[in-house]
Structures are given as structure tokens and as C-alpha cells.
């Protein structure tokens, strides 16, 4: 974990999750995804992080990332199929 005087553990793991998701590294994103849950991030916060990454990718026209992550949480595929769980949290 990182220094906690600026971001606490929950905020740090949410940021790590969003960065890994944006980088398209599914296995690392998956670890931080479940770390978010373990550090009491709400489903709404996790879904919000996913949506922020998707919106930035859309604005930058990063279609390959959008296709990998899926256009909806329920349709996450491949390395990102774990994102389906976010809709139930």
C-alpha cells in the first residue's frame, strides 16, 4: 500500500484498479477489483471507477479498450469477465 496521508487504502486501491483497467491489464485489474471490495468500496464506487475509465476511453476513441472491457458491465469478456460482478454489488 501507499502513503495514506493523502489517499486512504480504499481510495488507493480504487485508483490502482482504475489505472490497471485503463492499461488493459485484466489480471492486475482483477486483483485490485477484489481489493476494492475487501477494503469496503461500495458497488457504486467500483462501477463509477469503471464508468470513468470507459468514458475517458470513449472520448479518446480507444475502441480496442472499449471492446475488451465491454460496452456494459454485464458483457465484460475475456480477461475482464470479472466486471460482471460489479453490477450485483
C-alpha positions in Angstrom: 0.0 0.0 0.0 1.0 3.6 -0.5 1.3 6.6 1.8 -2.0 7.2 3.5 -1.8 10.9 4.5 -3.3 11.9 1.1 -5.3 8.9 0.0 -6.5 6.2 2.3 -6.3 2.5 1.5 -9.7 2.3 -0.1 -9.1 5.3 -2.3 -5.7 4.0 -3.3 -7.0 0.6 -4.3 -9.8 2.2 -6.3 -7.2 4.3 -8.1 -5.0 1.3 -8.7 -8.0 -0.6 -10.1 -8.9 2.2 -12.5 -5.3 2.6 -13.7 -4.9 -1.2 -14.4 -8.3 -1.2 -16.1 -7.2 1.7 -18.3 -4.0 0.0 -19.1 -5.9 -3.0 -20.3 -4.2 -5.4 -17.9 -7.0 -7.7 -16.8 -5.2 -9.9 -14.3 -3.9 -6.9 -12.3 -7.2 -5.1 -12.6 -9.0 -8.2 -11.3 -6.8 -8.3 -8.2 -7.4 -4.6 -7.4 -11.1 -5.1 -8.2 -11.5 -7.6 -5.4 -9.1 -5.5 -3.3 -11.6 -2.6 -3.6 -14.3 -4.9 -2.2 -12.1 -6.1 0.6 -11.4 -2.5 1.6 -15.1 -1.7 1.7 -15.5 0.2 -1.5 -19.2 0.2 -2.4 -20.5 -1.3 -5.6 -21.4 2.2 -6.7 -17.9 3.4 -6.3 -16.5 0.5 -8.2 -19.0 0.9 -11.0 -18.1 4.6 -11.0 -14.4 3.8 -11.5 -15.3 1.5 -14.4 -17.5 4.2 -16.0 -14.8 6.9 -15.7 -12.3 4.6 -17.5 -14.9 3.8 -20.2 -15.8 7.5 -20.7 -12.2 8.6 -21.0 -11.5 5.7 -23.4 -14.6 6.8 -25.4 -13.5 10.4 -25.6 -10.0 9.4 -26.7 -11.5 7.0 -29.2 -9.7 4.0 -27.7 -12.1 1.5 -29.3 -9.9 -1.5 -28.6 -10.1 -0.9 -24.8 -13.8 -0.3 -25.0 -14.2 -3.6 -26.9 -12.1 -5.5 -24.4 -13.8 -4.1 -21.3 -17.2 -4.4 -22.9 -19.9 -1.8 -23.5 -21.7 -2.8 -20.4 -20.8 -4.4 -17.1 -22.8 -7.5 -17.9 -20.9 -8.1 -21.1 -17.3 -8.0 -19.8 -15.5 -10.7 -21.7 -12.2 -12.5 -21.7 -9.8 -11.1 -19.0 -12.5 -8.7 -18.0 -15.4 -11.0 -17.4 -14.9 -10.4 -13.6 -16.5 -7.0 -14.2 -19.9 -8.7 -14.4 -19.8 -9.0 -10.6 -19.8 -5.2 -10.2 -23.5 -5.0 -11.4 -24.5 -7.2 -8.5 -22.7 -5.2 -5.8 
